[in-house]
């Protein structure tokens, strides 16, 4: 898979809205949907950059798809502990299902080899 221009929408309380852009490859994704009346969806996406860094993108969306929160963290490794530490350092905690995105990312990396 070739590198592509990745543009991620960011929306945080402290920073406001912005776009994070880089050259990379999408690797894995996990979605956690809540089913109550105040439902929202949490997405975790993992990308590998041109430099070999892994970018973890986390977004919370309303039922209508509007972004409530979106931010990124980065790490040198897809080790679960490294990803968790990167998320914690960025004050992001999507829940434990982020490990699904890591699992899918490892599968994508195997296919790229």
Buried (B, 14 or more C-beta within 10 A) or exposed (E): EEEEEBEBEBBBEEEEEEEBEBEBBBBBBBEBEEEEEEEBBBBBBBBBBEEEBBBBBBBBBEEEEEBEBBBBBBBEEBEEEBBBBBBEEBEBEBEEEBBBBBBBBEEBBEEEE
